[in-house]
Each structure stands twice: as C-alpha cells, then as structure tokens.
Amino acid sequence: MGGGFRVLHLVRPFLAFLPEVQSADRKVPFREKVIYTVISLFIFLVCSQLPLYGIHSTTGADPFYWIRVILASNHGTVMELGITPIVTSGLIMQLLAGFKIIEVDNNVREDRALL
C-alpha cells in the first residue's frame, strides 16, 4: 500500500485503549458457544430490568416507546441505550469502508484492529 495519509491513522492514538479479538486457537464446540450466548443473554436481560439510581419513572406517555421496543431497551435501566451505540458505530464504519471513503485492507492485522 502507498505511504499516504489514511483516515484510519486518526484512530491510532486510541489503539492502546481498544481491545482486540484474536482468532481462536482451536475450534470452539457448539455447546460452548450456546452456553456463552445464554449467559450473555441472561446478563443483558437482568441489566434491562435493573433501574438506574436517580432516574424517576413518569406516569405519562413515553414518546420513545416503539423505538425502545425496536432497540431492545427499557426506560431508566442500565441498558437504556441497548445495543444501539455498538451496532450504529459498526454499521457506519462498514459503510465507510464499503463506499471506499476510508481505505481498509482486511488482510492487514493493524487495519482490522483500527476498524
């Protein structure tokens, strides 16, 4: 690749703070995947019902009710934002890479970490 300026290089100072997921050394059994999925779902459901301290429920109509249903969130809980920030940021990065607005080479480990 050329040695020019790349937008992904703007993220480089934050790379030390971002975790990287490495490839598995072994094939993970299906049963183990199911167990971790169920545990993650349980944690998500518990956090979806755990109210935040200082957030008062109102008896009036919630204008964002249907948005909360779609985004899997409840008003005033730990999961108030649901999975929206993670999904939205990933979607935006994939769109930018897909439209070639940012240059990403998935064969380069550093590019995958920055993306």
Secondary structure by P-SEA (a helix, b strand, c coil): cccccccccccccccccbbbbccccccccaaaaaaaaaaaaaaaaaaaacccccbbbbcccccaaaaaaaacccccccccccaaaaaaaaaaaaaaaaacccccccccaaaaaac
